[in-house]
Amino acid sequence: LALYSDVPSLQMKAKVPDRTDFVTDADNEAICVSPTGLQGQIDKAVAAAGAGARAFARPSGTEDVVRVYAEAATPEAATALAEEVTRLVTAAGAK
């Protein structure tokens, strides 16, 4: 009985003008609390990616990028999810 099943995942970077615009929850780095509305958009992208998918975005501590992590049932779904979340983060950072 396995406690953990490895699933396809992908990490990407979204270049943003100011990483300090992106704030995660103090107790859960996987929840983005600012910019307002971004987490809801990420949640919708995750739901659209299918069962078992997850994704989060968090600001880098050293460069003006937001790191995006995504996993899904297939490599194609993980790539599509990571690309969508990266697009959402980039758009949020441009505002």
C-alpha positions in Angstrom: 0.0 0.0 0.0 1.6 3.2 -1.2 1.0 6.4 0.8 2.2 8.6 -2.0 1.6 8.4 -5.7 4.0 10.4 -7.9 2.1 12.5 -10.5 3.4 14.6 -13.4 4.4 18.0 -12.2 6.0 21.1 -13.7 7.6 24.3 -12.2 7.7 27.5 -14.1 8.6 31.2 -13.5 6.4 34.1 -14.3 8.4 37.3 -14.7 6.7 40.2 -12.9 7.6 43.9 -12.4 7.4 43.6 -8.6 7.3 40.3 -6.8 6.2 42.1 -3.6 2.8 42.6 -5.2 2.3 38.8 -4.7 1.6 37.8 -1.1 0.8 34.3 0.2 -1.1 33.3 3.3 1.2 33.4 6.4 0.1 29.9 7.4 -0.2 28.3 3.9 2.2 29.4 1.2 0.0 27.6 -1.4 -2.7 30.3 -1.0 -2.2 33.6 -2.8 -3.9 36.4 -0.9 -2.7 39.3 -3.1 -3.4 40.4 -5.8 -7.0 40.1 -5.0 -8.8 37.6 -7.1 -5.8 35.7 -8.3 -6.3 32.7 -6.1 -9.9 32.3 -7.3 -8.6 32.3 -10.9 -6.0 29.7 -10.0 -8.7 27.6 -8.3 -10.8 27.7 -11.5 -7.8 26.6 -13.6 -7.1 23.7 -11.2 -10.8 22.6 -11.3 -10.7 22.6 -15.1 -7.5 20.5 -15.1 -9.4 17.5 -13.6 -9.3 15.3 -10.6 -6.2 15.3 -8.5 -4.8 18.5 -10.1 -3.3 21.2 -8.0 -1.3 24.4 -8.5 0.1 27.3 -6.6 2.1 30.4 -7.1 4.5 32.1 -4.7 6.9 35.0 -5.0 10.6 34.3 -5.3 12.7 35.5 -2.4 15.5 36.7 -4.6 14.3 37.8 -8.1 11.3 39.5 -9.6 9.5 36.3 -10.6 6.6 34.3 -9.2 7.3 30.6 -9.1 4.4 28.4 -10.3 4.0 24.8 -9.4 1.4 22.5 -11.0 0.6 18.8 -11.0 -2.1 16.8 -12.8 -2.9 13.3 -13.9 -0.9 13.5 -17.2 2.2 15.4 -18.3 0.1 17.3 -20.9 -2.5 18.3 -18.2 0.3 19.4 -15.8 1.9 21.5 -18.6 -1.4 23.1 -19.6 -2.1 23.9 -16.0 1.3 25.4 -15.3 1.1 27.5 -18.5 -2.4 28.8 -17.5 -1.4 29.7 -14.0 1.8 31.4 -15.3 -0.4 33.4 -17.7 -2.8 34.4 -14.9 0.2 35.5 -12.7 1.8 37.5 -15.5 -1.5 39.2 -16.2 -2.1 40.0 -12.5 1.4 41.4 -12.3 0.9 43.7 -15.2 -2.0 45.6 -13.6 
